[in-house]
Amino acid sequence: MVWHIEGWDSTTLLFERDIPGNMSEGKVERLLQRLVCRDLTPNEVIDASLRKNSKNRSSFLDRIGSGNPIHFGSNPYYIATWKRD
């Protein structure tokens, strides 16, 4: 089993890569958050890192949905799917 990572901008596939399936779901979530950060400004990263009830908090680094696939970001966005290699 592997995690299949994809980066998308709207309907355009930016990249894809398989990574070891022995990575925990939490580690894969953090990896996708790091990819999202590449497209954010420093202030957006800070705002997304604030506590949930903070005044200036944004949801840029929040997971979208639950289960498989793991999804973060919005144009570009990143997904990880658990699949057989």
PyMOL Python script that loads the backbone (N, CA, C, O; Angstrom):
from pymol import cmd

cmd.read_pdbstr("""\
ATOM      1  N   MET A   1       0.837  -1.178   0.000  1.00  0.00           N
ATOM      2  CA  MET A   1       0.000   0.000   0.000  1.00  0.00           C
ATOM      3  C   MET A   1       0.889   1.250   0.000  1.00  0.00           C
ATOM      4  O   MET A   1       1.975   1.259   0.578  1.00  0.00           O
ATOM      5  N   VAL A   2       0.407   2.284  -0.652  1.00  0.00           N
ATOM      6  CA  VAL A   2       1.113   3.564  -0.719  1.00  0.00           C
ATOM      7  C   VAL A   2       0.103   4.698  -0.552  1.00  0.00           C
ATOM      8  O   VAL A   2      -1.101   4.521  -0.740  1.00  0.00           O
ATOM      9  N   TRP A   3       0.631   5.863  -0.194  1.00  0.00           N
ATOM     10  CA  TRP A   3      -0.145   7.090  -0.268  1.00  0.00           C
ATOM     11  C   TRP A   3       0.157   7.718  -1.625  1.00  0.00           C
ATOM     12  O   TRP A   3       1.320   7.934  -1.967  1.00  0.00           O
ATOM     13  N   HIS A   4      -0.875   8.006  -2.386  1.00  0.00           N
ATOM     14  CA  HIS A   4      -0.722   8.671  -3.677  1.00  0.00           C
ATOM     15  C   HIS A   4      -1.053  10.149  -3.471  1.00  0.00           C
ATOM     16  O   HIS A   4      -2.191  10.498  -3.158  1.00  0.00           O
ATOM     17  N   ILE A   5      -0.051  11.013  -3.649  1.00  0.00           N
ATOM     18  CA  ILE A   5      -0.193  12.453  -3.432  1.00  0.00           C
ATOM     19  C   ILE A   5      -0.374  13.142  -4.783  1.00  0.00           C
ATOM     20  O   ILE A   5       0.353  12.865  -5.737  1.00  0.00           O
ATOM     21  N   GLU A   6      -1.350  14.040  -4.849  1.00  0.00           N
ATOM     22  CA  GLU A   6      -1.572  14.837  -6.053  1.00  0.00           C
ATOM     23  C   GLU A   6      -1.728  16.300  -5.673  1.00  0.00           C
ATOM     24  O   GLU A   6      -2.319  16.627  -4.643  1.00  0.00           O
ATOM     25  N   GLY A   7      -1.193  17.174  -6.514  1.00  0.00           N
ATOM     26  CA  GLY A   7      -1.390  18.611  -6.390  1.00  0.00           C
ATOM     27  C   GLY A   7      -2.164  19.099  -7.605  1.00  0.00           C
ATOM     28  O   GLY A   7      -1.818  18.771  -8.740  1.00  0.00           O
ATOM     29  N   TRP A   8      -3.207  19.881  -7.370  1.00  0.00           N
ATOM     30  CA  TRP A   8      -4.078  20.350  -8.444  1.00  0.00           C
ATOM     31  C   TRP A   8      -4.259  21.855  -8.390  1.00  0.00           C
ATOM     32  O   TRP A   8      -4.275  22.448  -7.311  1.00  0.00           O
ATOM     33  N   ASP A   9      -4.395  22.467  -9.547  1.00  0.00           N
ATOM     34  CA  ASP A   9      -4.843  23.847  -9.676  1.00  0.00           C
ATOM     35  C   ASP A   9      -6.068  23.790 -10.573  1.00  0.00           C
ATOM     36  O   ASP A   9      -5.956  23.630 -11.788  1.00  0.00           O
ATOM     37  N   SER A  10      -7.232  23.922  -9.963  1.00  0.00           N
ATOM     38  CA  SER A  10      -8.504  23.745 -10.655  1.00  0.00           C
ATOM     39  C   SER A  10      -8.549  22.322 -11.220  1.00  0.00           C
ATOM     40  O   SER A  10      -8.565  21.361 -10.451  1.00  0.00           O
ATOM     41  N   THR A  11      -8.570  22.172 -12.524  1.00  0.00           N
ATOM     42  CA  THR A  11      -8.612  20.835 -13.125  1.00  0.00           C
ATOM     43  C   THR A  11      -7.269  20.420 -13.718  1.00  0.00           C
ATOM     44  O   THR A  11      -7.181  19.417 -14.426  1.00  0.00           O
ATOM     45  N   THR A  12      -6.224  21.192 -13.428  1.00  0.00           N
ATOM     46  CA  THR A  12      -4.889  20.898 -13.952  1.00  0.00           C
ATOM     47  C   THR A  12      -4.057  20.182 -12.899  1.00  0.00           C
ATOM     48  O   THR A  12      -3.843  20.703 -11.805  1.00  0.00           O
ATOM     49  N   LEU A  13      -3.593  18.989 -13.234  1.00  0.00           N
ATOM     50  CA  LEU A  13      -2.724  18.231 -12.336  1.00  0.00           C
ATOM     51  C   LEU A  13      -1.345  18.871 -12.351  1.00  0.00           C
ATOM     52  O   LEU A  13      -0.707  18.957 -13.401  1.00  0.00           O
ATOM     53  N   LEU A  14      -0.876  19.329 -11.170  1.00  0.00           N
ATOM     54  CA  LEU A  14       0.426  19.978 -11.059  1.00  0.00           C
ATOM     55  C   LEU A  14       1.540  18.956 -10.850  1.00  0.00           C
ATOM     56  O   LEU A  14       2.626  19.086 -11.414  1.00  0.00           O
ATOM     57  N   PHE A  15       1.265  17.951 -10.045  1.00  0.00           N
ATOM     58  CA  PHE A  15       2.241  16.884  -9.804  1.00  0.00           C
ATOM     59  C   PHE A  15       1.543  15.716  -9.136  1.00  0.00           C
ATOM     60  O   PHE A  15       0.432  15.842  -8.621  1.00  0.00           O
ATOM     61  N   GLU A  16       2.216  14.581  -9.156  1.00  0.00           N
ATOM     62  CA  GLU A  16       1.749  13.413  -8.412  1.00  0.00           C
ATOM     63  C   GLU A  16       2.958  12.592  -8.000  1.00  0.00           C
ATOM     64  O   GLU A  16       3.977  12.553  -8.690  1.00  0.00           O
ATOM     65  N   ARG A  17       2.814  11.939  -6.859  1.00  0.00           N
ATOM     66  CA  ARG A  17       3.919  11.141  -6.340  1.00  0.00           C
ATOM     67  C   ARG A  17       3.382  10.147  -5.329  1.00  0.00           C
ATOM     68  O   ARG A  17       2.478  10.460  -4.554  1.00  0.00           O
ATOM     69  N   ASP A  18       3.944   8.948  -5.341  1.00  0.00           N
ATOM     70  CA  ASP A  18       3.620   7.943  -4.336  1.00  0.00           C
ATOM     71  C   ASP A  18       4.655   7.998  -3.222  1.00  0.00           C
ATOM     72  O   ASP A  18       5.851   8.143  -3.476  1.00  0.00           O
ATOM     73  N   ILE A  19       4.177   7.879  -1.975  1.00  0.00           N
ATOM     74  CA  ILE A  19       5.063   7.836  -0.823  1.00  0.00           C
ATOM     75  C   ILE A  19       4.739   6.590  -0.014  1.00  0.00           C
ATOM     76  O   ILE A  19       3.671   6.005  -0.191  1.00  0.00           O
ATOM     77  N   PRO A  20       5.645   6.169   0.875  1.00  0.00           N
ATOM     78  CA  PRO A  20       5.432   4.919   1.608  1.00  0.00           C
ATOM     79  C   PRO A  20       4.115   4.892   2.376  1.00  0.00           C
ATOM     80  O   PRO A  20       3.715   5.866   3.013  1.00  0.00           O
ATOM     81  N   GLY A  21       3.468   3.755   2.292  1.00  0.00           N
ATOM     82  CA  GLY A  21       2.187   3.569   2.964  1.00  0.00           C
ATOM     83  C   GLY A  21       2.305   3.430   4.465  1.00  0.00           C
ATOM     84  O   GLY A  21       1.291   3.414   5.163  1.00  0.00           O
ATOM     85  N   ASN A  22       3.528   3.327   4.983  1.00  0.00           N
ATOM     86  CA  ASN A  22       3.675   3.184   6.427  1.00  0.00           C
ATOM     87  C   ASN A  22       3.651   4.533   7.145  1.00  0.00           C
ATOM     88  O   ASN A  22       3.789   4.572   8.368  1.00  0.00           O
ATOM     89  N   MET A  23       3.479   5.634   6.422  1.00  0.00           N
ATOM     90  CA  MET A  23       3.309   6.950   7.061  1.00  0.00           C
ATOM     91  C   MET A  23       1.910   7.017   7.656  1.00  0.00           C
ATOM     92  O   MET A  23       0.934   6.615   7.022  1.00  0.00           O
ATOM     93  N   SER A  24       1.824   7.527   8.877  1.00  0.00           N
ATOM     94  CA  SER A  24       0.516   7.646   9.529  1.00  0.00           C
ATOM     95  C   SER A  24      -0.324   8.719   8.829  1.00  0.00           C
ATOM     96  O   SER A  24       0.202   9.579   8.122  1.00  0.00           O
ATOM     97  N   GLU A  25      -1.618   8.649   9.040  1.00  0.00           N
ATOM     98  CA  GLU A  25      -2.520   9.640   8.462  1.00  0.00           C
ATOM     99  C   GLU A  25      -2.162  11.040   8.971  1.00  0.00           C
ATOM    100  O   GLU A  25      -2.217  12.008   8.212  1.00  0.00           O
ATOM    101  N   GLY A  26      -1.801  11.147  10.237  1.00  0.00           N
ATOM    102  CA  GLY A  26      -1.418  12.442  10.792  1.00  0.00           C
ATOM    103  C   GLY A  26      -0.190  13.022  10.107  1.00  0.00           C
ATOM    104  O   GLY A  26      -0.131  14.225   9.853  1.00  0.00           O
ATOM    105  N   LYS A  27       0.796  12.170   9.805  1.00  0.00           N
ATOM    106  CA  LYS A  27       2.002  12.652   9.118  1.00  0.00           C
ATOM    107  C   LYS A  27       1.682  13.075   7.693  1.00  0.00           C
ATOM    108  O   LYS A  27       2.242  14.050   7.192  1.00  0.00           O
ATOM    109  N   VAL A  28       0.790  12.350   7.043  1.00  0.00           N
ATOM    110  CA  VAL A  28       0.389  12.724   5.681  1.00  0.00           C
ATOM    111  C   VAL A  28      -0.367  14.054   5.711  1.00  0.00           C
ATOM    112  O   VAL A  28      -0.188  14.888   4.824  1.00  0.00           O
ATOM    113  N   GLU A  29      -1.209  14.253   6.725  1.00  0.00           N
ATOM    114  CA  GLU A  29      -1.903  15.534   6.864  1.00  0.00           C
ATOM    115  C   GLU A  29      -0.901  16.679   6.988  1.00  0.00           C
ATOM    116  O   GLU A  29      -1.051  17.703   6.323  1.00  0.00           O
ATOM    117  N   ARG A  30       0.111  16.518   7.825  1.00  0.00           N
ATOM    118  CA  ARG A  30       1.117  17.566   8.011  1.00  0.00           C
ATOM    119  C   ARG A  30       1.897  17.817   6.714  1.00  0.00           C
ATOM    120  O   ARG A  30       2.243  18.958   6.408  1.00  0.00           O
ATOM    121  N   LEU A  31       2.168  16.759   5.960  1.00  0.00           N
ATOM    122  CA  LEU A  31       2.855  16.915   4.681  1.00  0.00           C
ATOM    123  C   LEU A  31       2.010  17.764   3.727  1.00  0.00           C
ATOM    124  O   LEU A  31       2.530  18.667   3.072  1.00  0.00           O
ATOM    125  N   LEU A  32       0.711  17.476   3.650  1.00  0.00           N
ATOM    126  CA  LEU A  32      -0.160  18.250   2.765  1.00  0.00           C
ATOM    127  C   LEU A  32      -0.261  19.695   3.237  1.00  0.00           C
ATOM    128  O   LEU A  32      -0.303  20.608   2.412  1.00  0.00           O
ATOM    129  N   GLN A  33      -0.300  19.922   4.555  1.00  0.00           N
ATOM    130  CA  GLN A  33      -0.318  21.289   5.071  1.00  0.00           C
ATOM    131  C   GLN A  33       0.941  22.052   4.651  1.00  0.00           C
ATOM    132  O   GLN A  33       0.877  23.238   4.326  1.00  0.00           O
ATOM    133  N   ARG A  34       2.069  21.370   4.662  1.00  0.00           N
ATOM    134  CA  ARG A  34       3.316  22.019   4.228  1.00  0.00           C
ATOM    135  C   ARG A  34       3.248  22.408   2.758  1.00  0.00           C
ATOM    136  O   ARG A  34       3.731  23.470   2.364  1.00  0.00           O
ATOM    137  N   LEU A  35       2.650  21.547   1.957  1.00  0.00           N
ATOM    138  CA  LEU A  35       2.496  21.882   0.536  1.00  0.00           C
ATOM    139  C   LEU A  35       1.588  23.094   0.365  1.00  0.00           C
ATOM    140  O   LEU A  35       1.871  23.968  -0.455  1.00  0.00           O
ATOM    141  N   VAL A  36       0.504  23.155   1.126  1.00  0.00           N
ATOM    142  CA  VAL A  36      -0.400  24.307   1.059  1.00  0.00           C
ATOM    143  C   VAL A  36       0.352  25.584   1.425  1.00  0.00           C
ATOM    144  O   VAL A  36       0.154  26.623   0.796  1.00  0.00           O
ATOM    145  N   CYS A  37       1.215  25.508   2.441  1.00  0.00           N
ATOM    146  CA  CYS A  37       1.959  26.690   2.899  1.00  0.00           C
ATOM    147  C   CYS A  37       2.820  27.300   1.805  1.00  0.00           C
ATOM    148  O   CYS A  37       3.092  28.500   1.838  1.00  0.00           O
ATOM    149  N   ARG A  38       3.250  26.508   0.847  1.00  0.00           N
ATOM    150  CA  ARG A  38       4.074  27.029  -0.245  1.00  0.00           C
ATOM    151  C   ARG A  38       3.349  28.130  -1.022  1.00  0.00           C
ATOM    152  O   ARG A  38       3.988  28.990  -1.628  1.00  0.00           O
ATOM    153  N   ASP A  39       2.023  28.101  -1.003  1.00  0.00           N
ATOM    154  CA  ASP A  39       1.229  29.034  -1.795  1.00  0.00           C
ATOM    155  C   ASP A  39       0.600  30.138  -0.953  1.00  0.00           C
ATOM    156  O   ASP A  39      -0.205  30.917  -1.461  1.00  0.00           O
ATOM    157  N   LEU A  40       0.957  30.214   0.330  1.00  0.00           N
ATOM    158  CA  LEU A  40       0.407  31.223   1.225  1.00  0.00           C
ATOM    159  C   LEU A  40       1.451  32.294   1.532  1.00  0.00           C
ATOM    160  O   LEU A  40       2.655  32.055   1.440  1.00  0.00           O
ATOM    161  N   THR A  41       0.966  33.463   1.893  1.00  0.00           N
ATOM    162  CA  THR A  41       1.857  34.517   2.362  1.00  0.00           C
ATOM    163  C   THR A  41       2.218  34.224   3.824  1.00  0.00           C
ATOM    164  O   THR A  41       1.533  33.436   4.476  1.00  0.00           O
ATOM    165  N   PRO A  42       3.273  34.838   4.344  1.00  0.00           N
ATOM    166  CA  PRO A  42       3.599  34.646   5.759  1.00  0.00           C
ATOM    167  C   PRO A  42       2.432  34.988   6.692  1.00  0.00           C
ATOM    168  O   PRO A  42       2.193  34.266   7.660  1.00  0.00           O
ATOM    169  N   ASN A  43       1.708  36.069   6.419  1.00  0.00           N
ATOM    170  CA  ASN A  43       0.562  36.425   7.263  1.00  0.00           C
ATOM    171  C   ASN A  43      -0.550  35.389   7.185  1.00  0.00           C
ATOM    172  O   ASN A  43      -1.208  35.125   8.191  1.00  0.00           O
ATOM    173  N   GLU A  44      -0.776  34.796   6.019  1.00  0.00           N
ATOM    174  CA  GLU A  44      -1.791  33.754   5.887  1.00  0.00           C
ATOM    175  C   GLU A  44      -1.396  32.509   6.677  1.00  0.00           C
ATOM    176  O   GLU A  44      -2.255  31.867   7.279  1.00  0.00           O
ATOM    177  N   VAL A  45      -0.114  32.160   6.684  1.00  0.00           N
ATOM    178  CA  VAL A  45       0.356  31.011   7.463  1.00  0.00           C
ATOM    179  C   VAL A  45       0.125  31.274   8.948  1.00  0.00           C
ATOM    180  O   VAL A  45      -0.345  30.397   9.674  1.00  0.00           O
ATOM    181  N   ILE A  46       0.455  32.476   9.393  1.00  0.00           N
ATOM    182  CA  ILE A  46       0.249  32.812  10.802  1.00  0.00           C
ATOM    183  C   ILE A  46      -1.234  32.762  11.157  1.00  0.00           C
ATOM    184  O   ILE A  46      -1.603  32.154  12.162  1.00  0.00           O
ATOM    185  N   ASP A  47      -2.081  33.384  10.359  1.00  0.00           N
ATOM    186  CA  ASP A  47      -3.521  33.387  10.634  1.00  0.00           C
ATOM    187  C   ASP A  47      -4.098  31.975  10.656  1.00  0.00           C
ATOM    188  O   ASP A  47      -4.978  31.680  11.464  1.00  0.00           O
ATOM    189  N   ALA A  48      -3.618  31.111   9.787  1.00  0.00           N
ATOM    190  CA  ALA A  48      -4.107  29.724   9.748  1.00  0.00           C
ATOM    191  C   ALA A  48      -3.590  28.905  10.922  1.00  0.00           C
ATOM    192  O   ALA A  48      -4.122  27.832  11.206  1.00  0.00           O
ATOM    193  N   SER A  49      -2.562  29.395  11.608  1.00  0.00           N
ATOM    194  CA  SER A  49      -1.970  28.678  12.730  1.00  0.00           C
ATOM    195  C   SER A  49      -2.546  29.093  14.085  1.00  0.00           C
ATOM    196  O   SER A  49      -2.217  28.494  15.109  1.00  0.00           O
ATOM    197  N   LEU A  50      -3.401  30.111  14.092  1.00  0.00           N
ATOM    198  CA  LEU A  50      -4.000  30.571  15.339  1.00  0.00           C
ATOM    199  C   LEU A  50      -5.035  29.569  15.856  1.00  0.00           C
ATOM    200  O   LEU A  50      -5.520  28.723  15.105  1.00  0.00           O
ATOM    201  N   ARG A  51      -5.363  29.672  17.135  1.00  0.00           N
ATOM    202  CA  ARG A  51      -6.392  28.798  17.722  1.00  0.00           C
ATOM    203  C   ARG A  51      -7.717  28.985  17.004  1.00  0.00           C
ATOM    204  O   ARG A  51      -7.988  30.045  16.439  1.00  0.00           O
ATOM    205  N   LYS A  52      -8.535  27.949  17.033  1.00  0.00           N
ATOM    206  CA  LYS A  52      -9.789  27.942  16.267  1.00  0.00           C
ATOM    207  C   LYS A  52     -10.701  29.134  16.554  1.00  0.00           C
ATOM    208  O   LYS A  52     -11.359  29.621  15.634  1.00  0.00           O
ATOM    209  N   ASN A  53     -10.765  29.616  17.782  1.00  0.00           N
ATOM    210  CA  ASN A  53     -11.690  30.713  18.109  1.00  0.00           C
ATOM    211  C   ASN A  53     -11.037  32.085  18.057  1.00  0.00           C
ATOM    212  O   ASN A  53     -11.656  33.070  18.459  1.00  0.00           O
ATOM    213  N   SER A  54      -9.810  32.175  17.575  1.00  0.00           N
ATOM    214  CA  SER A  54      -9.121  33.465  17.516  1.00  0.00           C
ATOM    215  C   SER A  54      -9.740  34.373  16.462  1.00  0.00           C
ATOM    216  O   SER A  54     -10.268  33.913  15.450  1.00  0.00           O
ATOM    217  N   LYS A  55      -9.662  35.666  16.724  1.00  0.00           N
ATOM    218  CA  LYS A  55     -10.306  36.664  15.868  1.00  0.00           C
ATOM    219  C   LYS A  55      -9.841  36.603  14.419  1.00  0.00           C
ATOM    220  O   LYS A  55     -10.677  36.617  13.516  1.00  0.00           O
ATOM    221  N   ASN A  56      -8.563  36.537  14.173  1.00  0.00           N
ATOM    222  CA  ASN A  56      -8.037  36.610  12.805  1.00  0.00           C
ATOM    223  C   ASN A  56      -7.760  35.257  12.169  1.00  0.00           C
ATOM    224  O   ASN A  56      -7.152  35.189  11.101  1.00  0.00           O
ATOM    225  N   ARG A  57      -8.199  34.181  12.810  1.00  0.00           N
ATOM    226  CA  ARG A  57      -7.882  32.842  12.312  1.00  0.00           C
ATOM    227  C   ARG A  57      -8.521  32.596  10.949  1.00  0.00           C
ATOM    228  O   ARG A  57      -9.659  32.990  10.695  1.00  0.00           O
ATOM    229  N   SER A  58      -7.758  31.933  10.079  1.00  0.00           N
ATOM    230  CA  SER A  58      -8.278  31.508   8.772  1.00  0.00           C
ATOM    231  C   SER A  58      -8.233  29.981   8.708  1.00  0.00           C
ATOM    232  O   SER A  58      -7.618  29.336   9.557  1.00  0.00           O
ATOM    233  N   SER A  59      -8.875  29.419   7.714  1.00  0.00           N
ATOM    234  CA  SER A  59      -8.986  27.956   7.604  1.00  0.00           C
ATOM    235  C   SER A  59      -8.088  27.371   6.512  1.00  0.00           C
ATOM    236  O   SER A  59      -8.307  26.242   6.072  1.00  0.00           O
ATOM    237  N   PHE A  60      -7.084  28.123   6.076  1.00  0.00           N
ATOM    238  CA  PHE A  60      -6.234  27.661   4.976  1.00  0.00           C
ATOM    239  C   PHE A  60      -5.603  26.293   5.233  1.00  0.00           C
ATOM    240  O   PHE A  60      -5.405  25.522   4.294  1.00  0.00           O
ATOM    241  N   LEU A  61      -5.285  25.983   6.483  1.00  0.00           N
ATOM    242  CA  LEU A  61      -4.592  24.728   6.796  1.00  0.00           C
ATOM    243  C   LEU A  61      -5.510  23.681   7.408  1.00  0.00           C
ATOM    244  O   LEU A  61      -5.033  22.680   7.943  1.00  0.00           O
ATOM    245  N   ASP A  62      -6.821  23.895   7.339  1.00  0.00           N
ATOM    246  CA  ASP A  62      -7.779  22.924   7.862  1.00  0.00           C
ATOM    247  C   ASP A  62      -8.050  21.833   6.827  1.00  0.00           C
ATOM    248  O   ASP A  62      -8.107  22.088   5.624  1.00  0.00           O
ATOM    249  N   ARG A  63      -8.214  20.628   7.327  1.00  0.00           N
ATOM    250  CA  ARG A  63      -8.562  19.509   6.445  1.00  0.00           C
ATOM    251  C   ARG A  63      -9.969  19.708   5.907  1.00  0.00           C
ATOM    252  O   ARG A  63     -10.859  20.175   6.617  1.00  0.00           O
ATOM    253  N   ILE A  64     -10.157  19.350   4.646  1.00  0.00           N
ATOM    254  CA  ILE A  64     -11.468  19.444   4.011  1.00  0.00           C
ATOM    255  C   ILE A  64     -12.057  18.038   3.968  1.00  0.00           C
ATOM    256  O   ILE A  64     -11.499  17.146   3.328  1.00  0.00           O
ATOM    257  N   GLY A  65     -13.176  17.842   4.644  1.00  0.00           N
ATOM    258  CA  GLY A  65     -13.812  16.535   4.698  1.00  0.00           C
ATOM    259  C   GLY A  65     -13.094  15.594   5.652  1.00  0.00           C
ATOM    260  O   GLY A  65     -12.232  16.003   6.429  1.00  0.00           O
ATOM    261  N   SER A  66     -13.471  14.325   5.575  1.00  0.00           N
ATOM    262  CA  SER A  66     -12.847  13.304   6.415  1.00  0.00           C
ATOM    263  C   SER A  66     -12.739  12.018   5.615  1.00  0.00           C
ATOM    264  O   SER A  66     -13.343  11.886   4.551  1.00  0.00           O
ATOM    265  N   GLY A  67     -11.977  11.085   6.124  1.00  0.00           N
ATOM    266  CA  GLY A  67     -11.809   9.810   5.431  1.00  0.00           C
ATOM    267  C   GLY A  67     -10.837   9.914   4.279  1.00  0.00           C
ATOM    268  O   GLY A  67      -9.962  10.780   4.266  1.00  0.00           O
ATOM    269  N   ASN A  68     -10.992   9.033   3.317  1.00  0.00           N
ATOM    270  CA  ASN A  68     -10.101   8.938   2.178  1.00  0.00           C
ATOM    271  C   ASN A  68     -10.822   9.513   0.957  1.00  0.00           C
ATOM    272  O   ASN A  68     -11.927   9.061   0.658  1.00  0.00           O
ATOM    273  N   PRO A  69     -10.261  10.474   0.246  1.00  0.00           N
ATOM    274  CA  PRO A  69      -8.910  11.008   0.331  1.00  0.00           C
ATOM    275  C   PRO A  69      -8.782  12.091   1.395  1.00  0.00           C
ATOM    276  O   PRO A  69      -9.775  12.656   1.854  1.00  0.00           O
ATOM    277  N   ILE A  70      -7.538  12.366   1.775  1.00  0.00           N
ATOM    278  CA  ILE A  70      -7.214  13.489   2.642  1.00  0.00           C
ATOM    279  C   ILE A  70      -7.042  14.697   1.719  1.00  0.00           C
ATOM    280  O   ILE A  70      -6.343  14.618   0.709  1.00  0.00           O
ATOM    281  N   HIS A  71      -7.682  15.814   2.071  1.00  0.00           N
ATOM    282  CA  HIS A  71      -7.737  16.971   1.165  1.00  0.00           C
ATOM    283  C   HIS A  71      -7.436  18.249   1.947  1.00  0.00           C
ATOM    284  O   HIS A  71      -8.044  18.504   2.987  1.00  0.00           O
ATOM    285  N   PHE A  72      -6.496  19.049   1.441  1.00  0.00           N
ATOM    286  CA  PHE A  72      -6.154  20.348   2.017  1.00  0.00           C
ATOM    287  C   PHE A  72      -6.005  21.373   0.906  1.00  0.00           C
ATOM    288  O   PHE A  72      -5.552  21.044  -0.191  1.00  0.00           O
ATOM    289  N   GLY A  73      -6.385  22.617   1.186  1.00  0.00           N
ATOM    290  CA  GLY A  73      -6.163  23.716   0.265  1.00  0.00           C
ATOM    291  C   GLY A  73      -7.289  23.907  -0.734  1.00  0.00           C
ATOM    292  O   GLY A  73      -8.177  23.067  -0.884  1.00  0.00           O
ATOM    293  N   SER A  74      -7.216  25.061  -1.421  1.00  0.00           N
ATOM    294  CA  SER A  74      -8.166  25.344  -2.494  1.00  0.00           C
ATOM    295  C   SER A  74      -7.464  26.171  -3.560  1.00  0.00           C
ATOM    296  O   SER A  74      -7.186  27.354  -3.362  1.00  0.00           O
ATOM    297  N   ASN A  75      -7.194  25.564  -4.645  1.00  0.00           N
ATOM    298  CA  ASN A  75      -6.547  26.162  -5.814  1.00  0.00           C
ATOM    299  C   ASN A  75      -5.312  26.990  -5.502  1.00  0.00           C
ATOM    300  O   ASN A  75      -5.395  28.208  -5.347  1.00  0.00           O
ATOM    301  N   PRO A  76      -4.197  26.344  -5.414  1.00  0.00           N
ATOM    302  CA  PRO A  76      -4.047  24.908  -5.610  1.00  0.00           C
ATOM    303  C   PRO A  76      -4.484  24.131  -4.370  1.00  0.00           C
ATOM    304  O   PRO A  76      -4.536  24.663  -3.261  1.00  0.00           O
ATOM    305  N   TYR A  77      -4.797  22.856  -4.595  1.00  0.00           N
ATOM    306  CA  TYR A  77      -5.175  21.980  -3.492  1.00  0.00           C
ATOM    307  C   TYR A  77      -4.420  20.671  -3.635  1.00  0.00           C
ATOM    308  O   TYR A  77      -3.919  20.329  -4.706  1.00  0.00           O
ATOM    309  N   TYR A  78      -4.354  19.951  -2.524  1.00  0.00           N
ATOM    310  CA  TYR A  78      -3.539  18.744  -2.452  1.00  0.00           C
ATOM    311  C   TYR A  78      -4.354  17.626  -1.838  1.00  0.00           C
ATOM    312  O   TYR A  78      -5.075  17.833  -0.862  1.00  0.00           O
ATOM    313  N   ILE A  79      -4.237  16.435  -2.419  1.00  0.00           N
ATOM    314  CA  ILE A  79      -4.964  15.284  -1.900  1.00  0.00           C
ATOM    315  C   ILE A  79      -4.010  14.104  -1.763  1.00  0.00           C
ATOM    316  O   ILE A  79      -3.032  13.973  -2.498  1.00  0.00           O
ATOM    317  N   ALA A  80      -4.330  13.257  -0.798  1.00  0.00           N
ATOM    318  CA  ALA A  80      -3.590  12.017  -0.597  1.00  0.00           C
ATOM    319  C   ALA A  80      -4.604  10.891  -0.542  1.00  0.00           C
ATOM    320  O   ALA A  80      -5.578  10.954   0.208  1.00  0.00           O
ATOM    321  N   THR A  81      -4.372   9.874  -1.330  1.00  0.00           N
ATOM    322  CA  THR A  81      -5.259   8.721  -1.402  1.00  0.00           C
ATOM    323  C   THR A  81      -4.476   7.468  -1.031  1.00  0.00           C
ATOM    324  O   THR A  81      -3.364   7.257  -1.517  1.00  0.00           O
ATOM    325  N   TRP A  82      -5.052   6.650  -0.180  1.00  0.00           N
ATOM    326  CA  TRP A  82      -4.465   5.380   0.236  1.00  0.00           C
ATOM    327  C   TRP A  82      -4.789   4.372  -0.854  1.00  0.00           C
ATOM    328  O   TRP A  82      -5.962   4.156  -1.159  1.00  0.00           O
ATOM    329  N   LYS A  83      -3.772   3.747  -1.452  1.00  0.00           N
ATOM    330  CA  LYS A  83      -4.053   2.823  -2.549  1.00  0.00           C
ATOM    331  C   LYS A  83      -3.034   1.687  -2.582  1.00  0.00           C
ATOM    332  O   LYS A  83      -1.967   1.757  -1.971  1.00  0.00           O
ATOM    333  N   ARG A  84      -3.388   0.677  -3.292  1.00  0.00           N
ATOM    334  CA  ARG A  84      -2.469  -0.454  -3.504  1.00  0.00           C
ATOM    335  C   ARG A  84      -1.452  -0.054  -4.557  1.00  0.00           C
ATOM    336  O   ARG A  84      -1.788   0.589  -5.552  1.00  0.00           O
ATOM    337  N   ASP A  85      -0.182  -0.448  -4.322  1.00  0.00           N
ATOM    338  CA  ASP A  85       0.851  -0.104  -5.293  1.00  0.00           C
ATOM    339  C   ASP A  85       0.992  -1.161  -6.369  1.00  0.00           C
ATOM    340  O   ASP A  85       1.822  -1.022  -7.267  1.00  0.00           O
TER     341      ASP A  85
END
""", "prot")
cmd.dss("prot")
cmd.show_as("cartoon", "prot")
cmd.util.cbc("prot")
cmd.orient("prot")
